[in-house]
């Protein structure tokens, strides 16, 4: 068996694509200095994404045969696998969103008046004589 077989490359691309979509947001937050913990649910979503991709590939092969993937160049198969992995994992993450946490209302002091600030633009009107008129 050839190591750069299109089937091997597409499977490798799928695993790398799913891993990129799973770990990239966490790594980005860590590099920006945010203190956060990697949630265990993303491991499960990664597993669901891999299983659904394999089921989808199995159904496509059962329906249309293997000629399309057999004739692909290995690098094209790899990049197709990466895009399939990233896209499917994104869909899985959107289908199973993070559970919402209850938001505590901000405490307000009823006795203190609430100040409202408006940022209104200043409009300058044409000069009439020496006086400058402006409206707010």
The first five atom37 places (N, CA, C, CB, O) and aatype in JSON, in Angstrom:
{
  "aatype": [20, 20, 20, 20, 20, 20, 20, 20, 20, 20, 20, 20, 20, 20, 20, 20, 20, 20, 20, 20, 20, 20, 20, 20, 20, 20, 20, 20, 20, 20, 20, 20, 20, 20, 20, 20, 20, 20, 20, 20, 20, 20, 20, 20, 20, 20, 20, 20, 20, 20, 20, 20, 20, 20, 20, 20, 20, 20, 20, 20, 20, 20, 20, 20, 20, 20, 20, 20, 20, 20, 20, 20, 20, 20, 20, 20, 20, 20, 20, 20, 20, 20, 20, 20, 20, 20, 20, 20, 20, 20, 20, 20, 20, 20, 20, 20, 20, 20, 20, 20, 20, 20, 20, 20, 20, 20, 20, 20, 20, 20, 20, 20, 20, 20, 20, 20, 20, 20, 20, 20, 20, 20, 20, 20, 20, 20, 20, 20, 20, 20, 20, 20, 20, 20, 20, 20],
  "atom_mask": [
    [1, 1, 1, 1, 1],
    [1, 1, 1, 1, 1],
    [1, 1, 1, 1, 1],
    [1, 1, 1, 1, 1],
    [1, 1, 1, 1, 1],
    [1, 1, 1, 1, 1],
    [1, 1, 1, 1, 1],
    [1, 1, 1, 1, 1],
    [1, 1, 1, 1, 1],
    [1, 1, 1, 1, 1],
    [1, 1, 1, 1, 1],
    [1, 1, 1, 1, 1],
    [1, 1, 1, 1, 1],
    [1, 1, 1, 1, 1],
    [1, 1, 1, 1, 1],
    [1, 1, 1, 1, 1],
    [1, 1, 1, 1, 1],
    [1, 1, 1, 1, 1],
    [1, 1, 1, 1, 1],
    [1, 1, 1, 1, 1],
    [1, 1, 1, 1, 1],
    [1, 1, 1, 1, 1],
    [1, 1, 1, 1, 1],
    [1, 1, 1, 1, 1],
    [1, 1, 1, 1, 1],
    [1, 1, 1, 1, 1],
    [1, 1, 1, 1, 1],
    [1, 1, 1, 1, 1],
    [1, 1, 1, 1, 1],
    [1, 1, 1, 1, 1],
    [1, 1, 1, 1, 1],
    [1, 1, 1, 1, 1],
    [1, 1, 1, 1, 1],
    [1, 1, 1, 1, 1],
    [1, 1, 1, 1, 1],
    [1, 1, 1, 1, 1],
    [1, 1, 1, 1, 1],
    [1, 1, 1, 1, 1],
    [1, 1, 1, 1, 1],
    [1, 1, 1, 1, 1],
    [1, 1, 1, 1, 1],
    [1, 1, 1, 1, 1],
    [1, 1, 1, 1, 1],
    [1, 1, 1, 1, 1],
    [1, 1, 1, 1, 1],
    [1, 1, 1, 1, 1],
    [1, 1, 1, 1, 1],
    [1, 1, 1, 1, 1],
    [1, 1, 1, 1, 1],
    [1, 1, 1, 1, 1],
    [1, 1, 1, 1, 1],
    [1, 1, 1, 1, 1],
    [1, 1, 1, 1, 1],
    [1, 1, 1, 1, 1],
    [1, 1, 1, 1, 1],
    [1, 1, 1, 1, 1],
    [1, 1, 1, 1, 1],
    [1, 1, 1, 1, 1],
    [1, 1, 1, 1, 1],
    [1, 1, 1, 1, 1],
    [1, 1, 1, 1, 1],
    [1, 1, 1, 1, 1],
    [1, 1, 1, 1, 1],
    [1, 1, 1, 1, 1],
    [1, 1, 1, 1, 1],
    [1, 1, 1, 1, 1],
    [1, 1, 1, 1, 1],
    [1, 1, 1, 1, 1],
    [1, 1, 1, 1, 1],
    [1, 1, 1, 1, 1],
    [1, 1, 1, 1, 1],
    [1, 1, 1, 1, 1],
    [1, 1, 1, 1, 1],
    [1, 1, 1, 1, 1],
    [1, 1, 1, 1, 1],
    [1, 1, 1, 1, 1],
    [1, 1, 1, 1, 1],
    [1, 1, 1, 1, 1],
    [1, 1, 1, 1, 1],
    [1, 1, 1, 1, 1],
    [1, 1, 1, 1, 1],
    [1, 1, 1, 1, 1],
    [1, 1, 1, 1, 1],
    [1, 1, 1, 1, 1],
    [1, 1, 1, 1, 1],
    [1, 1, 1, 1, 1],
    [1, 1, 1, 1, 1],
    [1, 1, 1, 1, 1],
    [1, 1, 1, 1, 1],
    [1, 1, 1, 1, 1],
    [1, 1, 1, 1, 1],
    [1, 1, 1, 1, 1],
    [1, 1, 1, 1, 1],
    [1, 1, 1, 1, 1],
    [1, 1, 1, 1, 1],
    [1, 1, 1, 1, 1],
    [1, 1, 1, 1, 1],
    [1, 1, 1, 1, 1],
    [1, 1, 1, 1, 1],
    [1, 1, 1, 1, 1],
    [1, 1, 1, 1, 1],
    [1, 1, 1, 1, 1],
    [1, 1, 1, 1, 1],
    [1, 1, 1, 1, 1],
    [1, 1, 1, 1, 1],
    [1, 1, 1, 1, 1],
    [1, 1, 1, 1, 1],
    [1, 1, 1, 1, 1],
    [1, 1, 1, 1, 1],
    [1, 1, 1, 1, 1],
    [1, 1, 1, 1, 1],
    [1, 1, 1, 1, 1],
    [1, 1, 1, 1, 1],
    [1, 1, 1, 1, 1],
    [1, 1, 1, 1, 1],
    [1, 1, 1, 1, 1],
    [1, 1, 1, 1, 1],
    [1, 1, 1, 1, 1],
    [1, 1, 1, 1, 1],
    [1, 1, 1, 1, 1],
    [1, 1, 1, 1, 1],
    [1, 1, 1, 1, 1],
    [1, 1, 1, 1, 1],
    [1, 1, 1, 1, 1],
    [1, 1, 1, 1, 1],
    [1, 1, 1, 1, 1],
    [1, 1, 1, 1, 1],
    [1, 1, 1, 1, 1],
    [1, 1, 1, 1, 1],
    [1, 1, 1, 1, 1],
    [1, 1, 1, 1, 1],
    [1, 1, 1, 1, 1],
    [1, 1, 1, 1, 1],
    [1, 1, 1, 1, 1],
    [1, 1, 1, 1, 1],
    [1, 1, 1, 1, 1]
  ],
  "atom_positions": [
    [[0.84, -1.19, 0.0], [0.0, 0.0, 0.0], [0.88, 1.24, 0.0], [-0.95, 0.0, 1.21], [1.81, 1.37, 0.79]],
    [[0.57, 2.12, -0.86], [1.31, 3.38, -1.0], [0.96, 4.33, 0.14], [1.01, 4.03, -2.36], [-0.21, 4.45, 0.5]],
    [[1.97, 5.01, 0.7], [1.72, 5.9, 1.85], [0.97, 7.17, 1.43], [3.04, 6.28, 2.52], [0.22, 7.73, 2.24]],
    [[1.15, 7.61, 0.21], [0.45, 8.81, -0.26], [-0.78, 8.44, -1.09], [1.39, 9.68, -1.08], [-1.11, 9.12, -2.05]],
    [[-1.42, 7.38, -0.7], [-2.66, 6.94, -1.3], [-3.72, 8.02, -1.04], [-3.11, 5.55, -0.74], [-3.76, 8.56, 0.06]],
    [[-4.58, 8.36, -2.02], [-5.6, 9.39, -1.79], [-6.51, 9.07, -0.6], [-6.45, 9.55, -3.03], [-6.96, 9.99, 0.09]],
    [[-6.79, 7.79, -0.34], [-7.64, 7.43, 0.79], [-6.97, 7.76, 2.12], [-8.0, 5.95, 0.74], [-7.61, 8.25, 3.04]],
    [[-5.67, 7.48, 2.21], [-4.93, 7.8, 3.42], [-4.85, 9.31, 3.6], [-3.51, 7.18, 3.37], [-5.01, 9.82, 4.71]],
    [[-4.6, 10.03, 2.52], [-4.45, 11.48, 2.59], [-5.78, 12.16, 2.96], [-3.94, 12.03, 1.26], [-5.79, 13.13, 3.72]],
    [[-6.89, 11.67, 2.44], [-8.17, 12.3, 2.77], [-8.52, 12.04, 4.24], [-9.29, 11.78, 1.83], [-9.06, 12.92, 4.91]],
    [[-8.22, 10.85, 4.73], [-8.47, 10.55, 6.16], [-7.58, 11.41, 7.06], [-8.23, 9.06, 6.45], [-8.04, 11.92, 8.08]],
    [[-6.32, 11.56, 6.69], [-5.4, 12.41, 7.45], [-5.88, 13.85, 7.43], [-3.97, 12.3, 6.89], [-5.85, 14.53, 8.46]],
    [[-6.32, 14.33, 6.27], [-6.84, 15.69, 6.16], [-8.08, 15.9, 7.0], [-7.15, 16.01, 4.71], [-8.24, 16.96, 7.61]],
    [[-8.96, 14.9, 7.05], [-10.17, 15.02, 7.86], [-9.82, 15.15, 9.33], [-11.09, 13.81, 7.64], [-10.37, 16.01, 10.03]],
    [[-8.92, 14.31, 9.82], [-8.54, 14.37, 11.24], [-7.88, 15.7, 11.57], [-7.59, 13.2, 11.59], [-8.17, 16.3, 12.6]],
    [[-7.0, 16.17, 10.7], [-6.32, 17.46, 10.93], [-7.33, 18.61, 10.86], [-5.18, 17.68, 9.9], [-7.26, 19.53, 11.67]],
    [[-8.26, 18.57, 9.91], [-9.27, 19.63, 9.79], [-10.16, 19.71, 11.02], [-10.13, 19.41, 8.56], [-10.45, 20.81, 11.51]],
    [[-10.61, 18.57, 11.52], [-11.45, 18.56, 12.72], [-10.64, 19.07, 13.92], [-12.01, 17.13, 13.0], [-11.16, 19.82, 14.75]],
    [[-9.38, 18.65, 14.02], [-8.55, 19.1, 15.14], [-8.29, 20.61, 15.07], [-7.21, 18.34, 15.15], [-8.29, 21.29, 16.1]],
    [[-8.08, 21.13, 13.86], [-7.87, 22.58, 13.71], [-9.09, 23.34, 14.21], [-7.56, 22.94, 12.24], [-8.97, 24.29, 14.97]],
    [[-10.27, 22.91, 13.76], [-11.5, 23.62, 14.15], [-11.8, 23.47, 15.63], [-12.67, 23.11, 13.33], [-12.43, 24.35, 16.23]],
    [[-11.36, 22.38, 16.23], [-11.63, 22.16, 17.64], [-10.68, 22.97, 18.53], [-11.5, 20.68, 17.97], [-11.12, 23.6, 19.49]],
    [[-9.39, 22.96, 18.21], [-8.4, 23.54, 19.11], [-8.0, 24.98, 18.78], [-7.18, 22.7, 19.11], [-7.47, 25.68, 19.64]],
    [[-8.24, 25.45, 17.55], [-7.78, 26.79, 17.17], [-8.37, 27.9, 18.05], [-8.13, 27.05, 15.73], [-7.6, 28.75, 18.5]],
    [[-9.69, 27.94, 18.32], [-10.21, 29.03, 19.18], [-9.58, 29.03, 20.57], [-11.72, 28.91, 19.31], [-9.31, 30.1, 21.12]],
    [[-9.34, 27.85, 21.14], [-8.73, 27.77, 22.46], [-7.29, 28.28, 22.43], [-8.77, 26.32, 22.98], [-6.88, 29.04, 23.31]],
    [[-6.53, 27.86, 21.43], [-5.14, 28.31, 21.31], [-5.07, 29.81, 21.07], [-4.42, 27.56, 20.17], [-4.19, 30.48, 21.61]],
    [[-5.99, 30.35, 20.28], [-6.02, 31.78, 20.01], [-6.29, 32.57, 21.29], [-7.08, 32.12, 18.96], [-5.64, 33.58, 21.54]],
    [[-7.26, 32.11, 22.1], [-7.55, 32.79, 23.37], [-6.36, 32.73, 24.31], [-8.78, 32.17, 24.04], [-6.06, 33.71, 25.0]],
    [[-5.68, 31.6, 24.35], [-4.51, 31.47, 25.21], [-3.39, 32.4, 24.76], [-4.01, 30.02, 25.22], [-2.7, 32.99, 25.6]],
    [[-3.21, 32.55, 23.45], [-2.14, 33.42, 22.96], [-2.45, 34.9, 23.19], [-1.91, 33.18, 21.47], [-1.54, 35.72, 23.29]],
    [[-3.76, 35.24, 23.29], [-4.15, 36.62, 23.58], [-4.1, 36.93, 25.07], [-5.56, 36.88, 23.05], [-4.33, 38.07, 25.47]],
    [[-3.79, 35.94, 25.89], [-3.65, 36.16, 27.32], [-4.89, 35.89, 28.13], [-3.21, 37.54, 27.54], [-4.88, 36.12, 29.34]],
    [[-5.96, 35.42, 27.51], [-7.17, 35.09, 28.26], [-6.96, 33.8, 29.03], [-8.39, 34.97, 27.31], [-6.38, 32.85, 28.51]],
    [[-7.42, 33.78, 30.24], [-7.35, 32.56, 31.04], [-8.65, 31.81, 30.84], [-7.08, 32.87, 32.55], [-9.71, 32.27, 31.28]],
    [[-8.59, 30.67, 30.18], [-9.78, 29.88, 29.94], [-9.42, 28.41, 30.0], [-10.44, 30.25, 28.59], [-8.26, 28.03, 29.84]],
    [[-10.42, 27.6, 30.21], [-10.22, 26.17, 30.3], [-10.86, 25.51, 29.09], [-10.81, 25.6, 31.62], [-11.95, 25.89, 28.68]],
    [[-10.17, 24.51, 28.52], [-10.73, 23.79, 27.38], [-11.85, 22.9, 27.9], [-9.63, 22.96, 26.64], [-11.65, 22.07, 28.78]],
    [[-13.03, 23.08, 27.32], [-14.19, 22.35, 27.8], [-14.21, 20.94, 27.24], [-15.48, 23.08, 27.42], [-13.87, 20.7, 26.08]],
    [[-14.61, 20.0, 28.09], [-14.63, 18.59, 27.73], [-15.64, 18.32, 26.6], [-14.97, 17.75, 28.95], [-15.47, 17.37, 25.84]],
    [[-16.67, 19.14, 26.51], [-17.7, 18.9, 25.5], [-17.14, 18.98, 24.08], [-18.83, 19.91, 25.66], [-17.69, 18.36, 23.17]],
    [[-16.05, 19.75, 23.88], [-15.48, 19.86, 22.54], [-14.8, 18.56, 22.1], [-14.48, 21.01, 22.5], [-14.71, 18.29, 20.9]],
    [[-14.33, 17.76, 23.04], [-13.81, 16.44, 22.67], [-14.94, 15.57, 22.13], [-13.13, 15.75, 23.88], [-14.77, 14.86, 21.14]],
    [[-16.1, 15.64, 22.79], [-17.23, 14.85, 22.34], [-17.73, 15.35, 20.98], [-18.36, 14.91, 23.37], [-18.09, 14.55, 20.11]],
    [[-17.76, 16.66, 20.79], [-18.19, 17.2, 19.5], [-17.2, 16.83, 18.39], [-18.34, 18.73, 19.58], [-17.6, 16.61, 17.25]],
    [[-15.92, 16.76, 18.73], [-14.91, 16.34, 17.76], [-15.16, 14.88, 17.35], [-13.48, 16.5, 18.34], [-15.05, 14.54, 16.18]],
    [[-15.48, 14.04, 18.32], [-15.77, 12.65, 18.03], [-17.03, 12.52, 17.18], [-15.93, 11.86, 19.33], [-17.07, 11.71, 16.25]],
    [[-18.06, 13.29, 17.48], [-19.3, 13.27, 16.69], [-19.01, 13.72, 15.25], [-20.37, 14.19, 17.33], [-19.53, 13.14, 14.3]],
    [[-18.17, 14.75, 15.09], [-17.83, 15.23, 13.75], [-17.1, 14.14, 12.96], [-16.96, 16.5, 13.84], [-17.41, 13.92, 11.79]],
    [[-16.14, 13.47, 13.58], [-15.41, 12.4, 12.88], [-16.34, 11.26, 12.49], [-14.27, 11.87, 13.76], [-16.22, 10.72, 11.39]],
    [[-17.25, 10.89, 13.38], [-18.17, 9.79, 13.08], [-19.11, 10.18, 11.94], [-18.99, 9.41, 14.33], [-19.34, 9.37, 11.03]],
    [[-19.66, 11.39, 11.96], [-20.58, 11.8, 10.89], [-19.87, 11.91, 9.55], [-21.23, 13.13, 11.24], [-20.45, 11.6, 8.51]],
    [[-18.61, 12.34, 9.57], [-17.86, 12.41, 8.3], [-17.65, 11.01, 7.74], [-16.5, 13.12, 8.51], [-17.85, 10.78, 6.55]],
    [[-17.26, 10.07, 8.6], [-17.02, 8.7, 8.12], [-18.31, 8.07, 7.62], [-16.42, 7.84, 9.24], [-18.3, 7.34, 6.62]],
    [[-19.43, 8.33, 8.3], [-20.72, 7.82, 7.81], [-21.06, 8.42, 6.45], [-21.83, 8.12, 8.82], [-21.55, 7.73, 5.56]],
    [[-20.8, 9.73, 6.31], [-21.06, 10.38, 5.03], [-20.2, 9.84, 3.91], [-20.84, 11.87, 5.16], [-20.69, 9.63, 2.8]],
    [[-18.93, 9.62, 4.18], [-18.05, 9.06, 3.16], [-18.49, 7.64, 2.81], [-16.57, 9.06, 3.63], [-18.47, 7.25, 1.65]],
    [[-18.89, 6.87, 3.82], [-19.37, 5.52, 3.56], [-20.6, 5.51, 2.68], [-19.68, 4.81, 4.86], [-20.72, 4.67, 1.78]],
    [[-21.53, 6.44, 2.91], [-22.73, 6.51, 2.07], [-22.39, 6.95, 0.65], [-23.76, 7.48, 2.69], [-22.97, 6.45, -0.31]],
    [[-21.46, 7.9, 0.52], [-21.06, 8.33, -0.83], [-20.39, 7.21, -1.61], [-20.12, 9.54, -0.75], [-20.66, 7.02, -2.79]],
    [[-19.52, 6.46, -0.95], [-18.83, 5.36, -1.62], [-19.84, 4.27, -1.99], [-17.71, 4.77, -0.71], [-19.76, 3.69, -3.07]],
    [[-20.8, 4.0, -1.1], [-21.82, 2.99, -1.41], [-22.68, 3.43, -2.59], [-22.69, 2.72, -0.18], [-23.14, 2.59, -3.37]],
    [[-22.91, 4.72, -2.71], [-23.78, 5.21, -3.78], [-23.05, 5.39, -5.1], [-24.4, 6.52, -3.37], [-23.56, 5.0, -6.15]],
    [[-21.85, 5.97, -5.07], [-21.19, 6.37, -6.31], [-19.9, 5.62, -6.6], [-20.9, 7.82, -6.27], [-19.32, 5.83, -7.66]],
    [[-19.43, 4.78, -5.73], [-18.2, 4.05, -5.96], [-16.97, 4.85, -5.52], [-18.07, 3.69, -7.44], [-17.1, 5.95, -4.97]],
    [[-15.8, 4.29, -5.75], [-14.56, 4.89, -5.26], [-13.72, 5.54, -6.36], [-13.73, 3.84, -4.58], [-12.62, 6.01, -6.08]],
    [[-14.22, 5.59, -7.58], [-13.41, 6.1, -8.68], [-12.97, 7.55, -8.5], [-14.18, 5.96, -9.97], [-11.86, 7.92, -8.86]],
    [[-13.86, 8.36, -7.94], [-13.54, 9.78, -7.79], [-12.35, 9.98, -6.86], [-14.75, 10.55, -7.27], [-11.42, 10.73, -7.18]],
    [[-12.36, 9.33, -5.71], [-11.26, 9.5, -4.76], [-10.01, 8.78, -5.25], [-11.66, 8.98, -3.36], [-8.9, 9.26, -5.02]],
    [[-10.17, 7.64, -5.92], [-9.0, 6.9, -6.42], [-8.21, 7.7, -7.44], [-9.44, 5.58, -7.04], [-6.99, 7.54, -7.54]],
    [[-8.87, 8.56, -8.2], [-8.18, 9.32, -9.25], [-7.7, 10.69, -8.79], [-9.09, 9.49, -10.43], [-7.08, 11.41, -9.57]],
    [[-7.97, 11.06, -7.52], [-7.54, 12.37, -7.02], [-6.04, 12.38, -6.76], [-8.3, 12.73, -5.73], [-5.48, 11.38, -6.32]],
    [[-5.39, 13.51, -7.04], [-4.0, 13.65, -6.6], [-3.96, 13.64, -5.07], [-3.36, 14.96, -7.16], [-4.88, 14.15, -4.43]],
    [[-2.91, 13.08, -4.47], [-2.87, 12.96, -3.0], [-3.0, 14.3, -2.27], [-1.59, 12.31, -2.59], [-3.68, 14.36, -1.24]],
    [[-2.38, 15.35, -2.76], [-2.49, 16.65, -2.07], [-3.89, 17.23, -2.19], [-1.46, 17.64, -2.63], [-4.38, 17.86, -1.25]],
    [[-4.53, 17.03, -3.31], [-5.92, 17.49, -3.46], [-6.83, 16.72, -2.5], [-6.4, 17.31, -4.92], [-7.74, 17.31, -1.91]],
    [[-6.58, 15.43, -2.34], [-7.37, 14.63, -1.39], [-7.13, 15.12, 0.04], [-7.01, 13.13, -1.51], [-8.07, 15.19, 0.83]],
    [[-5.89, 15.46, 0.37], [-5.57, 15.95, 1.7], [-6.31, 17.26, 1.99], [-4.06, 16.15, 1.86], [-6.95, 17.39, 3.03]],
    [[-6.21, 18.22, 1.07], [-6.87, 19.51, 1.31], [-8.4, 19.39, 1.28], [-6.42, 20.52, 0.26], [-9.09, 20.1, 2.01]],
    [[-8.93, 18.5, 0.46], [-10.37, 18.25, 0.48], [-10.77, 17.7, 1.85], [-10.79, 17.26, -0.64], [-11.81, 18.08, 2.39]],
    [[-9.96, 16.81, 2.4], [-10.23, 16.27, 3.73], [-10.18, 17.34, 4.81], [-9.25, 15.17, 4.06], [-11.01, 17.35, 5.72]],
    [[-9.19, 18.25, 4.72], [-9.1, 19.33, 5.71], [-10.35, 20.2, 5.66], [-7.84, 20.2, 5.45], [-10.93, 20.51, 6.7]],
    [[-10.78, 20.59, 4.46], [-11.96, 21.43, 4.35], [-13.23, 20.71, 4.79], [-12.12, 21.92, 2.91], [-14.11, 21.31, 5.4]],
    [[-13.32, 19.43, 4.49], [-14.48, 18.65, 4.95], [-14.48, 18.59, 6.47], [-14.45, 17.22, 4.36], [-15.53, 18.76, 7.1]],
    [[-13.32, 18.37, 7.07], [-13.22, 18.28, 8.53], [-13.56, 19.58, 9.21], [-11.84, 17.85, 8.93], [-14.31, 19.59, 10.19]],
    [[-13.02, 20.69, 8.72], [-13.29, 22.0, 9.33], [-14.77, 22.35, 9.18], [-12.4, 23.09, 8.68], [-15.4, 22.8, 10.13]],
    [[-15.3, 22.16, 8.0], [-16.7, 22.53, 7.75], [-17.68, 21.69, 8.55], [-17.02, 22.4, 6.29], [-18.63, 22.23, 9.12]],
    [[-17.46, 20.39, 8.59], [-18.38, 19.53, 9.33], [-18.3, 19.81, 10.83], [-18.07, 18.05, 9.06], [-19.33, 19.82, 11.5]],
    [[-17.11, 20.03, 11.35], [-16.98, 20.33, 12.77], [-17.64, 21.67, 13.11], [-15.5, 20.35, 13.19], [-18.23, 21.81, 14.18]],
    [[-17.55, 22.63, 12.21], [-18.23, 23.92, 12.42], [-19.75, 23.71, 12.49], [-17.87, 24.92, 11.29], [-20.42, 24.29, 13.34]],
    [[-20.27, 22.88, 11.59], [-21.72, 22.62, 11.61], [-22.13, 21.91, 12.89], [-22.13, 21.79, 10.39], [-23.16, 22.24, 13.47]],
    [[-21.34, 20.95, 13.33], [-21.65, 20.22, 14.57], [-21.63, 21.19, 15.75], [-20.65, 19.06, 14.8], [-22.5, 21.12, 16.62]],
    [[-20.64, 22.1, 15.79], [-20.57, 23.07, 16.89], [-21.76, 24.01, 16.89], [-19.29, 23.87, 16.79], [-22.19, 24.45, 17.95]],
    [[-22.3, 24.32, 15.72], [-23.47, 25.21, 15.66], [-24.78, 24.47, 15.97], [-23.56, 25.87, 14.28], [-25.72, 25.06, 16.48]],
    [[-24.82, 23.19, 15.65], [-26.02, 22.41, 15.95], [-26.15, 22.18, 17.45], [-26.0, 21.06, 15.21], [-27.25, 22.22, 18.0]],
    [[-25.02, 21.94, 18.11], [-25.0, 21.72, 19.56], [-24.32, 22.9, 20.24], [-24.27, 20.38, 19.91], [-23.17, 22.79, 20.64]],
    [[-25.02, 24.04, 20.37], [-24.38, 25.21, 20.95], [-24.13, 25.03, 22.44], [-25.24, 26.46, 20.72], [-24.68, 24.13, 23.09]],
    [[-23.29, 25.9, 22.97], [-22.97, 25.88, 24.39], [-24.23, 26.25, 25.17], [-21.8, 26.86, 24.72], [-24.93, 27.2, 24.81]],
    [[-24.52, 25.52, 26.24], [-25.69, 25.87, 27.05], [-25.56, 27.28, 27.62], [-25.88, 24.85, 28.2], [-24.47, 27.69, 28.04]],
    [[-26.65, 28.01, 27.62], [-26.63, 29.37, 28.12], [-26.58, 29.39, 29.63], [-27.84, 30.15, 27.61], [-27.25, 28.59, 30.3]],
    [[-25.78, 30.3, 30.16], [-25.71, 30.46, 31.61], [-26.63, 31.61, 32.0], [-24.23, 30.72, 32.07], [-26.74, 32.59, 31.27]],
    [[-27.28, 31.5, 33.17], [-28.17, 32.59, 33.59], [-27.36, 33.87, 33.85], [-28.96, 32.19, 34.85], [-26.25, 33.82, 34.38]],
    [[-27.94, 34.99, 33.46], [-27.28, 36.28, 33.64], [-27.92, 36.97, 34.83], [-27.38, 37.16, 32.34], [-29.14, 37.12, 34.89]],
    [[-27.1, 37.4, 35.76], [-27.58, 38.11, 36.93], [-27.84, 39.57, 36.55], [-26.56, 38.02, 38.11], [-26.99, 40.2, 35.92]],
    [[-29.0, 40.13, 36.91], [-29.24, 41.54, 36.61], [-28.35, 42.42, 37.49], [-30.74, 41.91, 36.83], [-28.04, 42.09, 38.63]],
    [[-27.94, 43.55, 36.92], [-27.09, 44.47, 37.66], [-27.9, 45.13, 38.76], [-26.48, 45.53, 36.71], [-29.03, 45.56, 38.53]],
    [[-27.33, 45.21, 39.97], [-28.07, 45.88, 41.05], [-28.17, 47.37, 40.78], [-27.38, 45.63, 42.42], [-27.2, 48.01, 40.36]],
    [[-29.34, 47.92, 41.02], [-29.54, 49.35, 40.8], [-30.01, 49.99, 42.1], [-30.57, 49.61, 39.67], [-30.69, 49.36, 42.9]],
    [[-29.63, 51.21, 42.28], [-30.06, 51.97, 43.44], [-31.25, 52.81, 42.99], [-28.9, 52.86, 44.02], [-31.1, 53.74, 42.2]],
    [[-32.43, 52.49, 43.49], [-33.65, 53.16, 43.04], [-33.68, 54.63, 43.47], [-34.87, 52.45, 43.59], [-34.32, 55.45, 42.82]],
    [[-32.98, 54.97, 44.56], [-33.01, 56.35, 45.06], [-32.15, 57.27, 44.2], [-32.53, 56.4, 46.51], [-32.44, 58.46, 44.09]],
    [[-31.1, 56.74, 43.59], [-30.2, 57.58, 42.79], [-30.79, 57.78, 41.4], [-28.78, 56.94, 42.69], [-31.26, 56.82, 40.78]],
    [[-30.78, 59.02, 40.91], [-31.3, 59.25, 39.56], [-30.36, 58.63, 38.52], [-31.49, 60.77, 39.29], [-29.14, 58.64, 38.68]],
    [[-30.94, 58.11, 37.48], [-30.16, 57.51, 36.4], [-29.8, 58.6, 35.39], [-30.94, 56.35, 35.71], [-30.68, 59.29, 34.88]],
    [[-28.52, 58.73, 35.12], [-28.07, 59.73, 34.15], [-28.04, 59.1, 32.76], [-26.67, 60.29, 34.53], [-27.62, 57.96, 32.58]],
    [[-28.5, 59.87, 31.8], [-28.47, 59.43, 30.42], [-27.61, 60.4, 29.64], [-29.89, 59.33, 29.82], [-27.79, 61.62, 29.71]],
    [[-26.66, 59.86, 28.9], [-25.78, 60.69, 28.1], [-26.04, 60.42, 26.63], [-24.29, 60.42, 28.46], [-26.13, 59.27, 26.19]],
    [[-26.16, 61.49, 25.88], [-26.37, 61.38, 24.45], [-25.21, 62.06, 23.74], [-27.72, 62.0, 24.02], [-24.81, 63.16, 24.11]],
    [[-24.7, 61.43, 22.74], [-23.66, 62.04, 21.92], [-24.33, 62.56, 20.65], [-22.51, 61.02, 21.58], [-24.52, 61.82, 19.68]],
    [[-24.68, 63.81, 20.67], [-25.34, 64.43, 19.53], [-24.32, 65.16, 18.67], [-26.44, 65.39, 19.99], [-23.4, 65.79, 19.2]],
    [[-24.48, 65.08, 17.37], [-23.53, 65.79, 16.51], [-23.78, 67.3, 16.57], [-23.64, 65.29, 15.07], [-24.91, 67.75, 16.77]],
    [[-22.73, 68.06, 16.38], [-22.84, 69.51, 16.33], [-22.89, 69.94, 14.88], [-21.66, 70.2, 17.08], [-22.05, 69.54, 14.07]],
    [[-23.87, 70.75, 14.56], [-24.04, 71.22, 13.19], [-23.71, 72.71, 13.15], [-25.5, 70.95, 12.67], [-24.22, 73.48, 13.96]],
    [[-22.86, 73.1, 12.23], [-22.5, 74.51, 12.08], [-23.29, 75.09, 10.91], [-20.96, 74.69, 11.86], [-23.25, 74.58, 9.8]],
    [[-24.01, 76.19, 11.2], [-24.81, 76.85, 10.17], [-23.96, 77.93, 9.49], [-26.1, 77.47, 10.78], [-22.95, 78.37, 10.04]],
    [[-24.37, 78.34, 8.3], [-23.6, 79.38, 7.6], [-23.57, 80.68, 8.41], [-24.2, 79.65, 6.2], [-24.51, 80.99, 9.14]],
    [[-22.48, 81.43, 8.29], [-22.31, 82.71, 9.0], [-23.27, 83.75, 8.47], [-20.87, 83.21, 8.87], [-23.5, 83.86, 7.26]],
    [[-23.84, 84.54, 9.41], [-24.64, 85.69, 9.04], [-23.99, 86.89, 9.7], [-26.15, 85.52, 9.47], [-24.15, 87.13, 10.9]],
    [[-23.3, 87.6, 8.94], [-22.58, 88.75, 9.49], [-21.35, 88.27, 10.24], [-23.49, 89.58, 10.42], [-20.55, 87.5, 9.69]],
    [[-21.17, 88.71, 11.48], [-20.01, 88.32, 12.27], [-20.35, 87.23, 13.28], [-19.44, 89.52, 12.97], [-19.46, 86.69, 13.94]],
    [[-21.61, 86.92, 13.4], [-22.05, 85.95, 14.39], [-22.07, 84.56, 13.79], [-23.43, 86.32, 14.93], [-22.55, 84.36, 12.67]],
    [[-21.55, 83.57, 14.53], [-21.59, 82.18, 14.07], [-22.67, 81.46, 14.83], [-20.2, 81.47, 14.26], [-22.72, 81.51, 16.06]],
    [[-23.54, 80.78, 14.11], [-24.64, 80.06, 14.73], [-24.32, 78.57, 14.72], [-25.98, 80.35, 14.01], [-23.82, 78.05, 13.72]],
    [[-24.6, 77.92, 15.81], [-24.47, 76.45, 15.83], [-25.66, 75.86, 16.56], [-23.13, 76.0, 16.51], [-26.16, 76.44, 17.52]],
    [[-26.1, 74.76, 16.1], [-27.24, 74.07, 16.69], [-26.79, 72.7, 17.15], [-28.43, 73.96, 15.69], [-25.9, 72.08, 16.56]],
    [[-27.41, 72.25, 18.2], [-27.06, 70.92, 18.71], [-28.24, 70.02, 18.5], [-26.64, 70.96, 20.2], [-28.18, 68.84, 18.85]]
  ]
}
